[in-house]
Amino acid sequence: MRYLSSMNSKYHIVLTTCPDPQVADTVASALVDQGLAACVNILPAMRSIYYWKGERQAGEEHLLLIKSLAEDYAEIEGAILAIHPYELPEIIAVSIDTGLAAYLAWIDSSEEI
C-alpha cells in the first residue's frame, strides 16, 4: 500500500471533548457542514477527572476526533469556540505525519463540497 509521510504535515487530527451527545453532534455537524473537517468521529461516553479552578472535577464527556487540513486549524478553533459551552474547551491538534495516501487525498477533496 502507498502511504504519504511528511515532517511538515498538511493534515491534523483535532481533539475536543463535549459534555453530552447533543453538543458533540452539533460541533461535529457544524465542522463538516462548513467544510472544515472531512470527518468527525464521536467517541462514546468516557469519564474525565481533572482540576478546574482549584477543585477536583469528574464527569462524563464525549471525545471528537476531527480529521482536517492543518491550514484550517484557526477556523476550526474559532468554530468550536463559537459553539462550545465550556469556558475553556480542550482543543488540541495532532499532526498526521504518515497515512494511507488515498485517505489523505480524500481529506483534501472534502474541502470541495
VENHU-V312551 format. One record per run of one state. SS is the DSSP state (alpha for helix, beta for strand, coil for the rest). FROM is the first residue (numbers start at 0). LEN is the number of residues. If there is no record, write none. Layout:
# VENHU-V312551
[[SS	FROM	LEN] [SS	FROM	LEN]]
This chain:
# VENHU-V312551
[[coil	0	2] [beta	2	3] [coil	5	5] [beta	10	8] [coil	18	2] [alpha	20	13] [coil	33	5] [beta	38	4] [coil	42	3] [beta	45	7] [coil	52	2] [beta	54	15] [alpha	69	14] [coil	83	8] [beta	91	4] [coil	95	2] [beta	97	3] [alpha	100	12] [coil	112	1]]
